[in-house]
Amino acid sequence: MPGQTRIDRRRFLLGGLQAAGFFLLAGCDNLSQSQWFPQLLSKTEGLTRRAQRTLTSKDALAKEYPEADLSTVFPVNGETNPNNPVYHTLAQGNFADWKLEIGGLVQRPARFSLTAIHAMPSRTQITRHDCVEGWSAIGKWKGVPLREFMEIVQPLPSAKYVVFRCADIDDDQIPYYESIALEEAYHPQTIMAYELNDVPLDMAHGAPLRLRVERQLGYKHAKYVMRIELVESLDEIGGGRGGYWEDQGYEWYAGI
């Protein structure tokens, strides 16, 4: 789609939140516990989705930037040190024994080592990350387009959503997870990233693999991905709303 007709999804949504004093708050957890934020995000989300689906195609790209625009520091969002002894054992071995599992409603369930993932076709993109905590940063991401994995495992006709199961577990022993629509998995900018700014992901940024779904807000970009599962309904997973933060009041739809 030509640049002049591209709708900047994240600015569209964040603009409404800024108008409400959104950036005066700090941290996703504080926001999720407020009474006004989930209601505001819900209303803004519906408006954004209707407008953008009317004005843009499902294949529209998020803006990409030149290397000169890279942020000096790319902040960390969410967890920085997963509460999971299995994850830390894998990290101590430089993730040599880690494998990404893909299953659920697929014809050919599969497991991928980090070495195998590095050998797959890759994509590099320089994009802006907009976090609901109130900051933005531009980073250079390299990883495997999610559609490459989908072509290997072959989703069944009944599959509608892609669920990302992550290593992190909160203090109440609730595991972190996130999900997107299956059609978003085939978008060229939806990648499973293993590098940030030309170096392997560190733990704080989601090593060894994280989701980059560039047309959505930062809380959708799941870190520490261990398993991908295809499902027919979001009611089948977690709290039924499609993600860890969504179960606490955030909207599942975050800027498509």
C-alpha positions in Angstrom: 0.0 0.0 0.0 1.4 3.5 -0.9 2.9 5.3 2.0 0.5 8.2 1.8 -2.5 5.9 2.3 -1.1 3.9 5.2 -2.9 4.4 8.5 -0.5 4.5 11.5 -2.4 2.2 13.8 -0.5 2.8 17.0 -0.6 6.6 16.8 -4.3 6.4 16.1 -4.9 4.4 19.3 -2.3 6.1 21.4 -3.7 9.5 20.5 -6.9 8.8 22.2 -5.2 7.5 25.3 -2.9 10.5 25.5 -5.9 12.8 25.5 -7.1 11.1 28.7 -3.8 11.7 30.5 -2.8 8.1 29.8 1.0 8.8 29.9 0.8 10.1 33.5 0.6 6.5 34.7 3.5 4.1 35.0 3.5 0.4 34.3 1.1 -2.1 32.8 0.2 -3.6 36.2 -0.9 -0.3 37.6 -3.0 0.4 34.5 -4.7 -3.0 34.6 -5.8 -2.4 38.3 -7.4 0.9 37.5 -11.1 1.2 36.9 -11.0 3.7 34.0 -8.3 2.2 31.8 -9.9 -1.0 30.7 -13.1 0.9 29.9 -11.2 3.5 27.9 -9.1 1.0 26.0 -12.2 -1.0 25.2 -14.0 2.0 23.6 -10.9 3.2 21.8 -10.2 -0.3 20.5 -13.6 -0.6 18.9 -13.3 2.7 17.2 -9.8 2.0 16.0 -10.7 -1.4 14.6 -13.8 -0.3 12.7 -12.0 2.7 11.2 -8.8 1.0 10.2 -10.5 -2.0 8.7 -12.6 0.4 6.6 -9.7 2.4 5.5 -6.8 -0.1 5.2 -6.3 -3.6 3.9 -5.3 -6.5 6.0 -1.9 -6.6 4.3 -1.1 -2.9 5.1 2.4 -2.6 6.6 3.5 -0.8 9.7 6.0 1.9 8.9 9.7 0.8 8.7 12.6 3.1 9.4 16.2 3.5 8.2 19.0 2.5 10.6 19.8 6.2 11.3 16.5 6.3 13.2 17.4 3.5 15.6 16.8 4.4 19.3 20.0 4.7 21.3 18.4 2.5 24.0 15.6 0.1 23.4 13.7 -0.1 26.8 12.5 -3.3 28.3 8.7 -4.0 28.6 7.1 -6.4 31.0 9.1 -9.2 32.7 12.9 -9.1 32.6 13.7 -12.3 34.5 11.1 -15.1 34.0 9.9 -16.9 37.2 10.5 -20.4 35.8 13.4 -22.7 36.8 13.0 -24.7 33.6 13.6 -21.6 31.6 16.7 -20.7 33.6 18.2 -24.1 33.2 17.8 -23.7 29.4 19.3 -20.3 29.6 22.4 -21.6 31.4 22.9 -23.9 28.5 22.6 -21.0 26.0 19.3 -22.5 25.0 21.0 -25.5 23.2 18.2 -27.8 24.6 15.4 -25.3 24.0 12.8 -26.2 21.4 9.8 -24.3 20.1 6.8 -26.6 20.0 3.9 -26.0 17.6 0.7 -28.0 18.0 -3.0 -27.8 18.5 -5.2 -27.7 15.3 -2.4 -28.5 12.8 -1.8 -31.3 10.4 1.8 -31.8 11.4 2.9 -30.8 14.9 6.5 -29.9 15.0 9.4 -28.9 17.3 12.2 -26.5 16.2 15.6 -26.0 17.8 17.1 -22.6 17.9 19.7 -23.8 15.4 17.0 -24.9 13.0 15.1 -21.6 13.4 18.3 -19.7 12.6 18.6 -21.7 9.4 15.0 -20.9 8.2 14.2 -17.9 5.9 14.4 -14.7 7.9 13.2 -11.2 7.7 14.8 -8.0 9.1 12.7 -5.0 9.9 13.2 -1.7 11.7 10.0 -0.7 13.4 8.6 1.4 16.2 7.5 -0.3 19.4 4.7 1.6 21.3 4.2 0.5 24.8 1.1 1.2 26.9 3.5 2.3 29.7 4.0 5.5 27.7 7.2 5.1 25.7 8.2 4.3 22.1 11.4 3.1 20.6 12.7 2.1 17.2 14.5 -1.3 17.0 15.9 -3.5 14.3 14.5 -7.0 14.6 15.5 -10.2 12.8 13.6 -13.4 12.9 11.5 -16.0 11.0 8.2 -14.9 9.5 5.5 -16.8 11.4 3.9 -17.8 8.1 7.0 -20.0 7.5 6.1 -22.1 10.5 2.5 -22.1 9.5 3.4 -23.5 6.1 5.3 -26.4 7.8 2.6 -27.4 10.4 -0.4 -26.7 8.1 -3.3 -25.3 10.2 -6.5 -27.2 10.1 -9.6 -25.5 8.6 -11.0 -25.1 12.1 -8.0 -23.1 13.4 -8.9 -19.5 14.0 -6.3 -18.2 16.5 -2.6 -18.6 17.3 -1.7 -18.8 21.0 1.8 -18.1 22.3 2.7 -20.0 25.5 5.5 -18.3 27.3 8.1 -19.3 30.0 7.1 -16.6 32.5 4.8 -17.4 35.5 3.5 -14.7 37.8 3.6 -14.8 41.6 0.1 -16.5 41.6 1.5 -19.2 39.3 -0.5 -18.0 36.4 1.5 -18.5 33.1 1.9 -15.8 30.6 0.3 -16.2 27.2 -0.9 -14.2 24.3 -2.8 -14.7 21.0 -3.5 -13.3 17.6 -5.9 -14.1 14.8 -4.6 -16.7 12.4 -4.7 -14.3 9.4 -2.3 -12.0 11.3 0.2 -14.9 11.4 0.6 -14.6 7.6 1.3 -10.9 7.6 4.9 -10.3 6.4 5.8 -8.3 9.4 4.7 -10.9 12.0 7.9 -12.6 12.9 9.4 -14.8 15.6 12.4 -12.6 16.4 15.7 -13.9 17.8 17.9 -10.7 17.3 17.5 -7.1 18.3 19.9 -4.5 16.7 22.1 -7.3 15.2 22.7 -9.2 18.4 20.9 -12.2 19.9 18.1 -11.3 22.2 19.1 -11.0 25.8 16.9 -12.3 28.7 15.4 -8.9 29.4 14.2 -8.6 25.8 12.7 -12.1 25.5 15.4 -14.6 24.7 15.6 -16.9 22.9 12.5 -16.1 20.8 9.7 -13.4 21.0 6.8 -12.4 18.9 6.9 -9.3 16.8 3.4 -8.4 15.5 4.2 -4.9 14.3 0.7 -3.6 13.7 -0.3 -4.1 17.4 0.7 -2.4 20.7 3.6 -3.6 22.8 1.7 -5.9 25.2 0.9 -8.2 22.3 4.6 -8.9 21.6 5.0 -12.0 23.7 8.5 -12.8 25.1 10.0 -16.1 26.1 7.9 -18.1 23.7 8.0 -21.8 24.4 5.0 -23.2 22.6 2.6 -22.1 19.8 -0.8 -23.6 19.8 -3.6 -23.2 17.2 -7.1 -23.1 18.5 -10.7 -22.6 17.3 -11.9 -20.3 20.1 -10.3 -18.0 22.7 -12.7 -19.5 25.2 -10.5 -22.6 25.2 -7.5 -20.9 26.7 -6.5 -19.1 29.9 -9.2 -16.8 31.2 -11.0 -16.9 27.9 -10.0 -13.4 26.8 -7.0 -14.3 24.7 -4.0 -13.2 26.8 -2.5 -12.6 30.2 -3.2 -8.9 30.2 -6.5 -9.3 28.4 -7.7 -11.5 31.3 -7.0 -8.5 33.6 -9.0 -6.0 31.5 -6.9 -5.2 28.5 -8.5 -5.6 25.1 -7.5 -8.5 22.9 -7.6 -6.3 19.8 -4.7 -3.9 20.0 -4.4 -1.9 16.8 -4.9 -4.0 13.7 
